[in-house]
């Protein structure tokens, strides 16, 4: 082996050991939710097991590597189920159909190992005619298609989850959805890399082992990042310790039910206008938006109206999400406070708290989203205009 191959083999070996260790940390993390993390652990392990391929090929023969191939069909389903587990209870009945393709691949691979692999002499180098034969090419194309399909559905599930949050909560800083988007996009990049490396193998079959080593080494830092973020990613019910998982999932179900009802327009105009008027009254006169942790259910309780009707009234009557409604009011209040001469000496954090925000970071982010300026820039701009006038 060359020095480069030895170094890559060491990186891969270290990555495998640490990936198993980090997966165990996630699974046994006392602060995590095991019903969610089990799918992240499955995702990490199904990415890790194929990393044994260069080691198996180095110490045994290329035929033994065939045993690892079906595991790649587990990666995308585990990613999809992990994303879905944040917004619904994933039972065995819901999960197992996603692994049917893996079970079929195991059976096919067993046939190949028994009937086809023995036709070639055991060696560490894969014969070029094997690489270019129809059955391995068909397997690779099948895996790539499956991965791309699941990436698409994982993205849709995440978008649905994000819409649910926007409809249910006015404060979302503790739920970092950007990391989940990064997780999906990271897997998409890995899939594209796999496509590139596969065509490199077809063109340069004599460098099969080196190409696989490079591809495997690239996965290692991604696994580190996934593990770190996975350990720090809270679920909705963990971000709201006073609310049970069942209650949160029921709230998400309400949002989905509302979207279905919206398509059927079940809320008559008079009822809708009445709810909208009462919402605006609570916001304008009652200043309900000053409650930092205000939720759709809190507003529904104040109105003594079913949450799905409140959500539908906001969506159809005001053409907004609950998140935009509440935070629009908070930003308007912050603008009023920032322009009030009495508050000249107040710090930005004080303005944020007085407007219903619970952190300076969230205040700056939301304020800029609605106005295009940070609170400080907004205040300075107004002062400049006042002096010029």
Residue pairs with C-beta under 8 A, 6 or more apart in sequence:
1 9
1 58
2 210
4 210
5 209
5 210
5 213
8 54
8 210
8 213
8 214
8 216
8 217
9 54
9 55
9 58
9 213
11 217
11 220
12 51
12 54
12 55
12 213
12 216
12 217
12 220
13 55
14 220
15 48
15 51
15 216
15 217
15 219
15 220
15 223
16 48
16 51
16 52
16 55
18 223
18 224
19 44
19 45
19 47
19 48
19 51
19 220
19 223
19 227
20 45
20 48
22 44
22 223
22 224
22 227
23 41
23 44
23 45
23 48
23 227
25 227
25 231
26 32
26 37
26 40
26 41
26 44
26 227
26 230
26 231
27 34
27 37
27 38
27 41
29 37
29 231
31 238
32 231
33 235
33 237
33 238
33 245
35 85
35 89
35 90
36 82
36 85
36 86
36 235
37 230
39 78
39 81
39 82
39 85
39 90
40 78
40 82
40 226
40 230
42 74
42 78
42 81
42 82
43 75
43 78
43 79
43 82
43 226
44 223
44 226
44 227
44 230
46 71
46 72
46 74
46 75
46 78
47 75
47 219
47 222
47 223
48 223
49 68
49 71
50 68
50 69
50 71
50 72
50 216
51 216
51 219
51 220
52 68
53 65
53 68
53 212
53 216
54 209
54 212
54 213
54 216
56 64
56 65
56 67
56 68
57 64
57 65
57 124
57 126
57 209
57 212
58 124
58 209
61 122
61 123
61 124
62 123
62 124
62 125
62 126
62 130
63 113
63 117
63 118
63 120
63 122
66 109
66 112
66 113
66 117
67 109
67 113
69 105
69 109
69 139
70 102
70 105
70 106
70 109
71 102
72 143
73 101
73 102
73 105
73 143
73 146
74 99
74 102
75 147
75 187
76 146
76 147
76 149
76 150
76 151
76 154
76 187
77 98
77 99
77 102
77 150
79 150
79 151
79 154
79 183
79 184
79 187
80 98
80 150
80 153
80 154
80 157
81 90
81 95
81 98
83 154
83 157
83 158
83 161
83 180
83 184
84 90
84 157
86 161
86 180
86 235
86 236
87 157
87 160
87 161
87 164
87 249
87 252
88 249
88 252
89 249
101 142
101 146
105 139
105 142
108 139
112 135
116 135
120 127
120 130
124 209
125 206
125 208
125 209
126 205
126 208
128 205
128 206
130 136
131 201
131 202
131 205
131 208
132 202
132 205
140 198
144 191
144 194
144 195
144 198
147 187
147 191
147 194
148 191
151 184
151 187
151 188
151 191
154 184
155 184
158 177
158 180
158 181
158 184
160 256
161 177
161 180
161 252
162 177
163 255
163 259
163 321
164 251
164 252
164 255
164 256
165 172
165 175
165 177
165 236
165 323
166 172
166 321
166 322
166 323
166 324
167 255
167 258
167 296
167 311
167 315
167 321
167 322
167 323
168 251
168 252
168 254
168 255
168 295
168 296
168 297
168 322
169 295
169 296
169 322
169 323
170 289
170 293
170 294
170 295
170 322
170 323
170 326
170 327
170 330
170 356
171 292
171 293
171 294
171 357
171 358
171 362
172 323
173 358
173 359
173 361
173 362
173 365
174 234
174 239
175 234
175 236
175 239
176 233
179 229
179 233
180 233
182 229
183 226
183 229
186 222
186 225
186 226
190 218
190 219
190 222
193 215
193 218
194 215
197 211
197 212
197 214
197 215
200 207
200 211
201 207
201 208
201 211
201 212
204 211
235 245
235 248
236 248
236 252
237 243
237 244
237 245
237 247
237 248
240 248
240 293
251 295
251 296
251 297
251 307
254 296
254 307
254 308
254 311
255 311
257 308
258 308
258 311
258 312
258 315
261 267
261 308
261 312
262 312
262 315
262 316
265 316
266 312
267 275
267 309
267 312
267 313
267 316
271 309
272 312
272 313
272 316
272 317
273 317
275 303
275 305
275 309
275 310
275 313
275 317
276 313
276 314
276 317
276 318
278 303
278 305
279 299
279 303
279 310
279 313
279 314
279 318
279 325
282 288
282 299
282 302
282 303
283 289
283 325
283 326
283 329
286 302
287 333
288 294
288 298
288 299
288 302
289 326
289 327
289 329
289 330
289 333
289 356
290 330
290 333
290 354
290 355
290 356
291 298
291 356
292 356
292 357
292 358
293 358
294 326
294 356
296 307
296 310
296 311
296 322
297 307
299 310
299 322
300 306
300 307
300 309
300 310
303 310
311 322
314 320
314 321
314 322
314 325
315 321
318 325
320 328
326 356
327 366
327 370
328 370
329 356
330 355
330 356
330 357
330 366
331 355
331 366
331 367
331 370
331 371
333 354
333 355
333 356
334 351
334 352
334 354
334 355
334 357
334 363
334 367
334 375
335 371
335 378
337 343
337 346
337 351
337 354
337 355
338 351
338 375
338 378
338 379
338 382
339 379
339 382
343 351
346 354
348 360
348 363
348 364
348 375
348 376
349 360
349 363
351 363
351 375
352 358
352 359
352 360
352 362
352 363
352 375
355 363
357 363
357 366
363 375
364 374
364 375
367 373
367 374
367 375
367 378
368 374
371 378
373 381
